[in-house]
């Protein structure tokens, strides 16, 4: 099922904390400068699944400055200046998809800042949401629900249709899910 976005107001330029190679804050700069100079900064990616196990993915708006018109995590975004990762994950869900899940998004794993992430330290999250989504038109051109098998096949066949960091996030989710299943099987023995 695909959903049309709702419209939101355009905000002034964002400011991000600039961090060192250990993800410690060493300063702050506007978004444009952070991206132009390749400075390390912070971001989150949230994977939203429904009760049937499907994930909602977003196609980035054509007006996005980086990676327009490609598919990405359910919600993702930069951690604002003086903001922490966990509140950012909840904020991005509200801003991009118009949802507040019943439980806070669960941290899965962290990705080190690298070229593939655009020099972002990324915390990846997962959450469940069975209600409607209302994508923000300023961020998203469309959303759609997919099974994990469909995402696997799509990534294998046409990886260029995704933002560069999404394959890293998806691989983390696959590993996280397998570790949880293994731990569950060990507890049942």
Backbone as a ProteinNet text record, in pm:
[ID]
protein_1_A
[PRIMARY]
XXXXXXXXXXXXXXXXXXXXXXXXXXXXXXXXXXXXXXXXXXXXXXXXXXXXXXXXXXXXXXXXXXXXXXXXXXXXXXXXXXXXXXXXXXXXXXXXXXXXXXXXXXXXXXXXXXXXXXXXXXXXXXXXXXXXXXXXXXXXXXXXXXXXXXXXXXXXXXXXXXXXXXXXXXXXXXXXXXXXXXXXXXXXX
[TERTIARY]
84.3	0	88.6	63.4	139.5	55.1	121.5	51.2	107.1	19.4	61.4	101.9	202.8	249.5	158.3	165.1	99	203	161.7	253.8	290.7	419.2	467.5	542.5	560	630.4	779.9	846	990.5	1058.7	1161.6	1232.2	1359.8	1413	1541.1	1652	1771.3	1882.1	1909.8	1928.7	1957.9	2104.7	2129.9	2265.3	2288.1	2408.2	2442.8	2565.1	2571.6	2695.7	2796.2	2918.1	3029.2	3100.8	3135.4	3195.6	3330	3409.6	3539.2	3523.1	3634.4	3629.1	3574.9	3560.5	3498.6	3354.4	3299	3161.8	3145.9	3252.7	3246.8	3229.1	3140.3	3112.2	3235.2	3272.1	3387.3	3349.7	3223	3178.5	3040.8	3000.7	2871.5	2885.7	2802.9	2806.4	2672.3	2641	2516.3	2523.8	2409.5	2396.6	2480.2	2465.2	2535.1	2686.3	2741.3	2886.2	2928.1	2850.9	2882.4	2892.5	2795.2	2796.9	2905.6	2923.1	3022.9	3165	3192.5	3328	3347.3	3242.2	3253.4	3285	3225.1	3250.6	3169.7	3228	3155.5	3041.3	2927	2809.2	2722.8	2601.1	2519.1	2385.4	2336.1	2206.4	2142.3	2014.1	1941.4	1868	1844.7	1759.4	1665.1	1535.8	1435.6	1364	1359.8	1286.3	1154.3	1043.7	910.3	844.3	804.7	738.9	597.2	507.4	370.9	359.9	243.2	221.4	237.4	224.9	242.4	389.1	477.4	620.1	666.4	577.8	616.8	684	774.5	843.1	790.2	776.9	742.2	873.1	891.7	1007.3	958	1045.7	1012.7	1098.2	1036.4	1112.9	1138.4	1265.5	1303.9	1248.6	1209.6	1151.9	1253.3	1205	1295.6	1369.2	1323.2	1386.2	1495.9	1519.3	1622.2	1759.2	1846	1978.1	2069.4	2047.9	2127.4	2035.4	2069.9	2001.1	1850.6	1812.6	1670	1616.2	1488.1	1414.6	1461.9	1535.7	1573.8	1504.1	1498.6	1431.8	1525.9	1465.3	1545.4	1469.3	1530.3	1468.6	1331.9	1252.9	1119.3	1126.1	1215.7	1240.6	1389.4	1444.8	1586.4	1611.3	1716.5	1748	1866.4	1907.8	2021.2	1982	2075.2	2060	2091.9	1998.3	2017.4	2121.4	2166.8	2262.9	2207.3	2288.1	2255.8	2143.4	2110.9	2008.9	2078.7	2015.9	2068.7	2001.4	2059.3	2008.8	1865	1833.9	1701.2	1588.2	1597.1	1491	1482	1595.1	1595.4	1516.8	1533.5	1460.6	1309.3	1264.4	1121.6	1075.4	1157.4	1122	1109.3	1204.1	1200	1074.9	1033.4	910	789.5	784.1	672.8	679.3	797.9	811	792.9	852.3	850.4	728.2	679.5	569.7	443.2	451.5	335.1	291.4	385.7	348.9	423.8	358.6	419.9	391.8	490.5	464.6	430.7	363.8	323.4	445	554.6	678.6	788.7	882.8	995.3	1072.1	1127.1	1208.2	1324.1	1350.4	1458.4	1588.3	1695.1	1826.7	1871.8	1921	1974.9	2127.3	2187.1	2332.7	2375.1	2502.5	2559.2	2648.1	2644.1	2731.4	2833.9	2958.5	3065.4	3055.7	3097.6	3099.6	3192.9	3142.2	3220.7	3163.5	3229.6	3183.1	3041.2	3009.4	2878.7	2765.6	2795.6	2694	2699.9	2789.2	2805.3	2872.9	2961.1	3038.1	2948.1	2837.7	2747.3	2773.4	2778.4	2764.8	2615.4	2573.9	2432	2393.6	2289.2	2224.1	2101.8	2089.9	1975.8	1877.9	1749.7	1642.1	1537.6	1457.1	1340.9	1222.5	1103.8	982.4	865.9	756.1	633.8	528.1	455.6	344.4	242.2	120.3	14.9	-86.6	-69.8	-165.7	-124.2	-195.4	-163.5	-34.7	22.2	136.7	96.3	151.8	124.9	258.5	315	446.9	448.8	556.3	575	622.4	548	579.2	715.3	761.6	891.6	1006.3	979	1082.2	1065.2	940	908.3	812.7	841.3	748.4	646.8	681.6	586	641.2	550.3	587.3	515.1	572.3	508.4	555.3	470.2	499	553.7	657.4	722.7	752.4	757.5	804.2	957.2	1020.4	1167.1	1223.2	1157	1204.5	1201	1098	1091.2	1206.3	1238.2	1349.3	1481.1	1500.9	1623.2	1642.1	1536.2	1544.4	1568.8	1502.9	1516.7	1659	1711.2	1848.9	1949.3	1927.4	2019.3	2013	1893.8	1875.8	1905.2	1866.5	1877.5	1921.6	2041.8	2086.3	2094.4	2107.9	2117.2	1986.9	1878.9	1750.7	1736.2	1842.3	1839.9	1947	1921.3	2023.5	2142.1	2265.6	2383.6	2390.7	2334.1	2342.7	2238.6	2132.3	2027.7	2077.9	2160.8	2208.9	2282.5	2355.1	2421.8	2319.2	2217.5	2113.2	2037.7	2005.5	1931.8	2014.1	2142	2230.5	2235.2	2241	2238	2108.8	1995.5	1867.9	1864.8	1911.9	1915.7	1997.4	2114.7	2199.3	2135.4	2073.8	2008	1893.7	1815.9	1702.8	1751.5	1858.7	1913.2	1966.5	2032.8	2083.9	1969.3	1861.1	1745.7	1681.8	1669.1	1609.6	1698.8	1829.8	1922.7	1911.8	1907.4	1895.3	1764.1	1656.7	1527.7	1533	1593.7	1605.7	1688.1	1794.4	1879.2	1801.4	1718.8	1639	1536.6	1487.1	1383	1439	1569.6	1631	1634.6
-117.7	0	123.6	214.5	338.3	452	547.8	657.4	789.3	883.4	1016.7	1098.8	1184.4	1263.7	1380.9	1423.6	1547.6	1659.1	1782.1	1894.3	1954.2	1994.5	2060.8	2186.4	2275.9	2401.7	2378.2	2460.2	2453.8	2521.4	2455.8	2510	2580.6	2665.2	2729.7	2625.5	2664.4	2569	2508	2377.4	2302.1	2317.8	2305	2301.4	2164.9	2109.1	1977.7	1988.1	1897.5	1880.4	1816.6	1868	1806.7	1720.9	1597	1503	1452.5	1399.9	1343.1	1194.7	1126.1	985.4	891.8	938.7	860.7	906.7	989.1	1039.3	1133.3	1205.6	1306.8	1443.1	1524.5	1656.8	1745.9	1805.7	1896.9	2035.2	2053.3	2181.7	2169.1	2271.2	2271.7	2350.3	2314	2383.1	2365.7	2456.8	2441.6	2322	2266.7	2148.2	2160.1	2270.8	2290.2	2275.6	2336.3	2328.6	2187	2121.7	1984.7	1893.2	1902.5	1817	1858.2	1986.6	2034	1995.9	2000.7	1971.9	1826.8	1744.9	1604.6	1587.9	1672.6	1665.3	1551.4	1486.3	1379.9	1442	1375	1419.4	1297.6	1318	1207.6	1198.1	1072.7	1049	924.1	908.1	787.8	731.5	601.7	533.4	446.5	454.7	375	287.4	157	61.8	32	60.4	43.7	-78.1	-173.8	-295.8	-300.5	-361.8	-382	-522.2	-555.2	-684.3	-802.3	-780.1	-886.5	-904.2	-822.3	-833.8	-754.2	-670.9	-587.3	-460.2	-408.3	-283.1	-173.3	-53.9	61	130.2	153.5	227.4	357.1	455.1	583.8	609.9	676	729	875.4	911.7	1047.5	1146	1262.1	1364.2	1408.3	1450.4	1496.1	1625.2	1695.5	1820.2	1800.9	1677.3	1652.3	1687.7	1747.9	1787	1667.3	1560	1438.7	1321.3	1247.9	1125.6	1142.9	1238.7	1255.2	1134.4	1108.2	1005.7	862.4	832.8	694.3	646.5	516.9	456.4	452.9	460.8	469.5	404.1	406.9	354	417.4	357.2	409.4	556.2	588.2	727.5	739.7	851.7	874.7	1024.1	1062.1	1203.3	1233.9	1356.3	1404.5	1432.2	1406.6	1443.8	1592.9	1669.9	1814.2	1849.8	1973	2024.9	2005.6	1949.9	1924.9	1822.5	1745.7	1641.4	1506.4	1411.2	1275.4	1186.7	1068.7	977.2	931.9	885.8	829.5	930.2	1052.6	1149.2	1183.2	1180	1206.9	1099.7	973.4	864.7	886.4	920.8	946.2	1068.2	1173.3	1295.8	1268	1192.6	1162.7	1082.5	991.2	916.3	1010.3	1105.5	1201.1	1291.9	1350.6	1447.8	1385.5	1269.1	1211.9	1125.9	1052.8	959.4	991.7	1091.4	1129.2	1023.7	945.2	838.5	850	801.5	783.2	638.1	549.8	408.7	385.3	272.9	237.9	223.5	169.3	154	232	282.7	357.8	269.1	327.5	247.9	180.7	54.7	-22.5	-3.4	29.1	39	-99	-105.6	-231.7	-229.8	-132.5	-126.5	8.1	36.3	161.3	133.9	225.4	220.3	332.2	299.2	398.8	496.7	618.9	720	673.3	680	637.2	706.2	688.4	751.3	705.8	577.9	525.2	589.2	634.9	702.2	853.4	904.4	1049.2	1108	1029	1067.1	1088.8	1011.8	1013.7	891.5	912.6	801.9	775.9	652.6	620.2	518.1	548.8	447.5	402.4	269.2	209.9	155.4	176.1	138.2	55.5	-14.5	-85.2	-54.8	-47.2	-34.9	-95.9	-113.3	-166.2	-56.8	-53.5	41.3	-20.3	-34.9	-96.2	4.4	128.7	229.8	293	397.2	467.3	550.2	582.4	673.8	794.7	910.3	1034.1	1096.4	1056.4	1105.9	1256.4	1320.4	1464.6	1491.7	1572.5	1600.9	1667.1	1742.3	1808.3	1708.2	1589	1487.2	1366.1	1331.6	1200.8	1217	1146	1149.6	1036.3	924.6	816.1	718.7	637.4	527.1	402.6	286.8	159.8	52.8	-48.6	-160.5	-277.2	-343.2	-456	-566.2	-689.4	-798.7	-792.9	-846.6	-851.2	-924.2	-1030.3	-1102.6	-1012.9	-929	-836	-735.1	-685.6	-590.8	-658.9	-782.2	-856.5	-869.3	-911.6	-931.2	-799.4	-694.2	-561.8	-509.4	-519.8	-475	-552.2	-682.5	-765	-728.7	-698.6	-671.2	-526.9	-429.9	-288.4	-202.7	-224.1	-148	2.3	43.7	186.1	260.4	190.3	253.6	291.3	267.3	296.5	398.4	474.4	563.5	476.6	527.8	446.4	384.8	449.3	393.9	285.2	278.1	179.6	35.4	-6.8	-145.7	-179	-82.8	-105.2	-125.1	-40.3	-49.2	-181.8	-219.9	-344	-465.2	-464	-573.7	-581.2	-467	-464.9	-525.6	-488.5	-542.4	-693.3	-742.5	-887.9	-956.9	-904.1	-962.8	-953.6	-840.2	-819.1	-918.8	-935.4	-1028.9	-1171.6	-1210.8	-1346	-1368.1	-1266.2	-1279.4	-1294.8	-1216.9	-1227.6	-1365.8	-1418.8	-1551.4	-1658.1	-1645.6	-1741.3	-1738.6	-1619.2	-1606.3	-1667	-1648.2	-1704.1	-1856.9	-1913.5	-2059.9	-2115.7	-2046.6	-2095	-2092.7	-1990.9	-1981.7	-2093.5	-2140.6	-2243.5	-2383.4	-2400.6	-2534.8	-2575.2
0	0	0	-89.7	-97.6	-43	21.5	87.7	37.5	7.5	-35.7	85.7	73	185.9	220.5	348.3	389	382.7	383.2	367.6	502.7	515.5	636.5	596.6	691.7	665.2	649.2	570.2	550.8	669.4	723.8	839.8	796.1	885.7	858.6	867	825.8	821.2	957.6	956.4	1078.5	1118.2	1247.3	1301	1362	1338.6	1390.7	1480.7	1577.5	1651.2	1556.7	1556.4	1483.8	1586.2	1548.5	1642.9	1591.1	1683.8	1645.2	1610.3	1588.6	1547.6	1655.4	1779.2	1886.9	1914.8	1827.8	1841.5	1961.6	1993.5	2099.9	2034	2089.8	2034.4	2045	1930.6	1928.7	1875.3	1837.2	1786	1725.1	1651	1582.4	1453	1355.2	1226.1	1157	1063	987.3	892	861.6	775.4	647.8	578.8	450.7	466.4	571.2	595.2	633.7	719	760.9	639.1	549.1	430.7	331.8	310.8	213.5	254.6	383.4	433.1	475.9	469.6	509	656.6	740.8	885	946.6	1046.6	1117.2	1197.7	1191.9	1266.2	1296.2	1344.5	1393.6	1320.4	1311.2	1248.3	1307.8	1279.3	1318.9	1198.1	1201	1104.1	1185	1155.3	1225.6	1123.7	1152.7	1069.6	1139.9	1071.8	1128.8	1064.6	1150.7	1105.9	1159.8	1082.7	1132.1	1191.9	1242.8	1307	1213.3	1083.1	983.8	945.1	1003.7	973.8	853.7	798.1	683.1	733.2	651.7	683	591.1	646.1	563.3	525.5	395.5	345.4	283.4	281.3	221.3	98.3	0.6	-113.7	-81.2	-80.3	-46.4	-150	-104.5	-192	-298.7	-415.7	-521	-484.9	-383.6	-341	-236.4	-192.3	-91.5	-148.9	-65.2	-113.5	-135.5	-61.6	-79	-112.2	-213.8	-254.3	-276.8	-361.8	-391.4	-469.5	-450.6	-526.5	-507.4	-401.8	-375.3	-248.8	-231.6	-116.4	2.6	121.4	244	358.8	474.9	596.7	618.4	704.7	734.7	772	863.2	904.3	930.6	893.2	919.9	923.9	991.2	995.7	1084	1075.3	1153.6	1298	1385.9	1525.9	1533.8	1585	1594.4	1701.1	1695.6	1793.5	1935	2023.9	2164.6	2184.4	2083	2093.4	2105.8	2172.6	2181.3	2077.6	2055.2	1953.5	1979.4	2101.8	2128.8	2106	2160.2	2130.7	1981.4	1913.1	1768.7	1694.1	1732.8	1666.3	1680.2	1800.1	1821.9	1742.7	1739.4	1664.9	1515.4	1460.6	1317.1	1280.3	1367.6	1341.1	1333.6	1428	1427.7	1306.7	1280.1	1171.3	1033.5	1010.9	876.8	848.8	948.8	925.4	1005.1	1093	1170.8	1270.3	1321.8	1415.7	1547.9	1651.4	1782.5	1820.2	1809.5	1837.2	1984.4	2010.8	2147.6	2238.8	2186.9	2263.7	2193.7	2273.5	2215.8	2118.4	2011.9	1919.2	1993	1959.1	2022.8	1945.8	2017.9	1954.2	1909.2	1785.4	1734	1740.2	1673.2	1665.2	1608.8	1625	1574.9	1455.5	1360.2	1242.8	1260	1241.4	1249.1	1133	1155.8	1049.6	937.5	814.2	698.1	574.1	462.2	338.5	302.9	324.7	288.4	370.1	491.5	573	558.3	475.1	462.7	584.8	647.7	766.2	887.6	890.7	1005.5	1092.7	1224	1318	1322.2	1298.7	1289	1395.4	1470.9	1553.2	1476.4	1460	1391.8	1496.3	1470.6	1561.6	1488.5	1566.9	1514.4	1604.6	1544.5	1624.9	1548.3	1620.2	1559.9	1558	1446.5	1433.2	1339.2	1388.4	1307.4	1254.8	1286.4	1241.4	1110.4	1071.3	946.3	959	846.1	841.2	757.8	793.5	721.6	682.4	568.1	528.8	502.8	545.6	526.9	384.9	310.3	169.6	151.2	250.4	238	245.6	296.4	316.4	224.8	195.6	137.4	19.7	-90.8	-203.6	-196.4	-132.5	-111.9	-9	46.1	133.7	85.5	117.1	81.2	178.8	197.7	287.2	206.3	259.9	192.2	293.2	245.2	329.5	330.9	435.3	434.4	312.4	267.2	147.9	24.3	12.8	-100	-95.1	24.6	38.9	4.9	53.8	21.3	-129.4	-198.8	-344	-416.5	-372.7	-434	-416.3	-295.7	-270.5	-355.1	-370.4	-449.7	-597.9	-647.8	-790.8	-829.6	-743.9	-780.7	-661.4	-610.8	-493.5	-518.5	-642.1	-675.2	-647.6	-623.4	-595	-447	-368.3	-225.4	-189	-82.5	-27.1	16	4.2	31.7	171.1	271.2	406.4	432.5	351.9	379.5	377.9	282.1	287.6	418.2	474.4	603.3	714.7	716.2	818.3	804.1	682.9	659.6	704.8	674.8	717.4	870.9	937.3	1083.5	1136.1	1075.3	1120.3	1103	990.1	966.2	1075.4	1106.9	1210.7	1348	1378.8	1507.9	1524.2	1420.4	1423.8	1445.1	1377.7	1394	1535	1592.7	1730.4	1829.4	1809.5	1899.1	1888.5	1767	1747.4	1811.3	1798.5	1857.9	2010.1	2068	2213.7	2261.8	2187.2	2223.5	2221.1	2116.6	2106.8	2222.2	2261.8	2372.2	2504.7	2526.4	2650	2658.8	2545.6	2545.1	2568.3	2558.6	2576.6	2720.6
[MASK]
+++++++++++++++++++++++++++++++++++++++++++++++++++++++++++++++++++++++++++++++++++++++++++++++++++++++++++++++++++++++++++++++++++++++++++++++++++++++++++++++++++++++++++++++++++++++++++++

